[in-house]
Amino acid sequence: MEGSIIGAAFEQALQLRAEGREIFDLTSGEPDFATPGNVSRAGHEAIDAGATKYTPTDGTEELKAAVALKFQRDNDVVYETSEICIGAGAKPLLYYVLLSILDTDDEVIIPTPAWASFPGMVQLAGARPVLSLCERSTGYKLTPTALEAAITQDTKALILNTPTNPTGAVYNKSEMQALGQVLEAHPRIIVVADEIYEHLVYDVEFTCFVHANPNLKERTVVVNGASKGYAMTGWRIGYAAGPVEVMNTIRKLLSHSAGNPTTLSQLAAIEALTGPQDQVQVRAASYKARRDKAVMTLNQAPGLAVERPDGAFYLYVDCSETIGRRTPDGDKLENSADFCTYLLQSEGVATVPSAGFYAQGALRMSYACDDATLTEACRRMVRACNALV
Ligand code: PLP
């Protein structure tokens, strides 16, 4: 298996920084904000109260109840706590969901550009990723026609990530319903809905896949977590909600591998989900302002084109027009990875080439960084494009 290209880009940036270069790191997929104070305090209190023992493997009943409340409050979807599992982040839970539902040689449809880990997880589960490339013309979203075309008799699952990493695309209710209609004719297919960027939407409303398609609830697993919306990446809390049979299998897998997620993190996550939610909105407004500023600047760069994404905290920048051009040193840019290397070497701006997301001709840059870093990085990207010959 290949390791993650995102990790490689980050490490390359770190290496140059260690050599004394000034680096503007836009590779990271985590909020630059701190965990909200009320949540951190709940974590402190948990330690002080001695909440340092094992919990049930799939999380406490209290946190599952908080997750159920969140689904009802934010998504108008009802889950029993028996239909919920807590894990050490959305990432391991996605893997456990796939391990639970896949048999050898099953196929899993993954719309691309996609988060790098989806195909790897499918392969680890012994199944086959089927990549369905979504074009810029469809807003990088899977269309019903493309979904239908990707389905075979071996298709066992569809992974739908909205808001999408790396493009920031957000599926609206009717788009999800149109995909749901296709799936209705294929009862074997399970939907794995990764909604980890739920709280990071701008100008549009977030819709949970199950809310859009209640008739598919019995074969949908929603995965979400505290990492992105509550700036809790290091606390490692994620959750999955879906059919009891799948949850029971995940419980068995957890019991023989990861065990329970960190006890004090579970208590902090209860506060995140049930406490005041105002910080979520404040931070989303800040991301939105950064997005708008960065999009405006980058669209002035010759050779770059970027749409204003509706969600997440990434810009997916089409740099295909820079390919074939030469750097001031005379090096020809053969692909977007060459362009990213050029940005890093010439301007110290670290981004991730789209090959890391199973697509070509683009790069991903995160705007989950402070304003000064983002502004200077964008200015340098424009300068780098102007210098191409
Ligand atoms: N799903 C997607 C699409 C992501 O981009 C990420 C993190 O980058 C995750 C899941 C993992 O989230 P967690 O930190 O909860 O494991």
Boltz pocket constraint, residues with backbone or C-beta under 6 A from the ligand:
constraints:
  - pocket:
      binder: B
      contacts: [[A, 29], [A, 88], [A, 89], [A, 90], [A, 91], [A, 92], [A, 115], [A, 161], [A, 163], [A, 165], [A, 194], [A, 196], [A, 224], [A, 225], [A, 226], [A, 227], [A, 233], [A, 237], [A, 238]]
      max_distance: 6.0
